[in-house]
Amino acid sequence: MQQESGKSVTIVGGGVAGMSAACALAEAGLRVRLVEGRGYLGGRASSYLHPGVREIVDNCQHVLFGCCTNLAGFYRRIGVADQIHWTAEMTMIEPGGRRSVLGPSRLPAPFHGLPRLLAASAFTLADKLALARAFAALLRPVAAGSTESLGAWLRRNGQTEGALNRFWRLVVASALNAEIDSIAMPYAAKVIRELFLNSAFAGSMGMARIPLSGLYAGVEPFLAERGGEVLLNTHVEGASWDEATGQWLVCTRNGELLSDCLVFALPFEAMQKLLPRLPVEEGREKLARQIERHQHWPICSVHLWFDREITSLEHAVLLDREIHWMYNQSRLQTGRGGHYIELVVSATRAFAALPRQAAIAQALAELAEFFPRVKEAKLEKVALVKELRATFGVPPGIDSARPSPASPWPNCFLAGDWIATGWPSTMESAARSGHLAAEAVCASLGEPGSFLDADLEPRGLMRFLG
Ligand SMILES: Cc1cc2nc3c(=O)[nH]c(=O)nc-3n(C[C@H](O)[C@H](O)[C@H](O)COP(=O)(O)OP(=O)(O)OC[C@H]3O[C@@H](n4cnc5c(N)ncnc54)[C@H](O)[C@@H]3O)c2cc1C
């Protein structure tokens, strides 16, 4: 859809949500201005030069999955889809080093993962039977309105300690970045169906071959070629609607901006801060009350540079300890020299509260239990990155606190991972929200456009279990 009107839109927030909305709308022919408070694009999914270690680090390893169709659509639009490294295998390691590899077989979905699950030494026979029972129960979608938590559902479905600790708490709760009692069952069921049941590709893991911010280098030229622009270091402080001209006046620390439409692509806490500086309108209070119900969950990452390789594995899930995921960045990222390992600890407020030295010491000691070469290796440098506001939780009932892209104001729309996308706090939710907001902008201008990328079709027998 190509707009003939030459209408303009200001998008506030240059994270994945804002960039996705901006690129879709620029492609549709609108004059797009993407306004970001920081000096770089990417928001919570970005990389930067860490002053302590003088290395470019991601603020944390970000993983996507085959089912993330809108994020993939955004990457395609800006020409970086080939910068994602895909893998279908997940290696689980027990303390002491014993490995189990989960991944697909030739069996049709939903049975494709079964042979490797049955062969996994990380699980006892009782664990495997419990997991198989749970997966069978999840073959049919959980009603969207269910108010049960994942924890309650697991207790009701007789899960063993091994299945709880080594699968549900580690793989599923860490993908959703919360404790099992704080996760609404429909979200957990969605993750299980997409990652383990729908198809082998839906569950394959994608990791960027370059630091995250490198992925977005094409956004500015993409917008510029279509008459748009990116304004960095431009913090938005408020906005007002002029009924007479039918335009928005956006106030920034660097001056004022005029446009026909406005999209706020902000995290919920930034939206909350802006609300008092937006026009008083019926609906503003309701939005404020919705935002109040959201809560953050932390993610920490420990970045370690050794003098030698401690493992040739690209990535692994580490069982029974505080550190959850290992990413061998020297192997995953092209052109990355040295021996750089990143460890990720999800959904653990206790780890996030540790002082720096204690957190690093614990991470190193645990890493040595999985990879004994750590004991001989010299640690050359280390960085700890704590993101206390990494994601928002999806506890039972949260859907009524996730607004649609429509806002209380005329020609103004909402995006951001916390908007009603049906997805947990992820880059896919952010990209979806951006595409939904772009559709809402075009509809408001009387030029309906379609930007939402379709979900992957389930494969094999899952086609009949919708
Ligand atoms: C440590 C960590 C690990 C994660 N791991 C994963 C993962 O593995 N996989 C995954 O899919 N997701 C992961 N996520 C979640 C993912 O990063 C987010 O869901 C997604 O990036 C959110 O994008 P967004 O555009 O909605 O918000 P944001 O990325 O927060 O972008 C909002 C932007 O708005 C800007 N802004 C705020 N206020 C103003 C203002 N007043 N004026 C102008 N600009 C403003 C901010 O600077 C920011 O750039 C992780 C997040 C973190 C922090």
The ligand as an ORCA input file, in Angstrom:
! r2SCAN-3c Opt
* xyz 0 1
  C      18.562     -8.346     29.447
  C      17.448     -8.620     28.477
  C      17.368     -9.855     27.839
  C      16.330    -10.111     26.947
  N      16.299    -11.294     26.264
  C      15.401    -11.454     25.268
  C      15.472    -12.578     24.395
  O      16.352    -13.436     24.515
  N      14.541    -12.673     23.400
  C      13.572    -11.733     23.229
  O      12.778    -11.854     22.284
  N      13.470    -10.664     24.048
  C      14.358    -10.502     25.059
  N      14.291     -9.396     25.855
  C      13.131     -8.504     25.746
  C      13.272     -7.545     24.557
  O      14.504     -6.890     24.614
  C      12.153     -6.513     24.649
  O      10.904     -7.158     24.758
  C      12.097     -5.610     23.402
  O      13.375     -5.214     23.005
  C      11.223     -4.415     23.730
  O      11.220     -3.512     22.624
  P      10.329     -2.176     22.686
  O      10.604     -1.454     21.444
  O       8.948     -2.537     23.035
  O      10.887     -1.361     23.955
  P      12.342     -0.757     24.225
  O      13.376     -1.662     23.669
  O      12.403     -0.465     25.691
  O      12.381      0.588     23.374
  C      11.815      1.787     23.808
  C      12.716      2.945     23.424
  O      12.084      4.157     23.824
  C      13.105      5.045     24.250
  N      12.477      6.064     25.099
  C      11.981      5.918     26.352
  N      11.441      7.071     26.772
  C      11.597      7.973     25.776
  C      11.242      9.342     25.623
  N      10.564      9.998     26.575
  N      11.591      9.972     24.463
  C      12.246      9.301     23.474
  N      12.594      8.000     23.579
  C      12.267      7.345     24.716
  C      14.083      4.152     24.984
  O      15.355      4.765     25.083
  C      14.084      2.912     24.089
  O      15.087      2.959     23.110
  C      15.326     -9.133     26.753
  C      15.420     -7.900     27.379
  C      16.481     -7.629     28.211
  C      16.601     -6.261     28.821
*
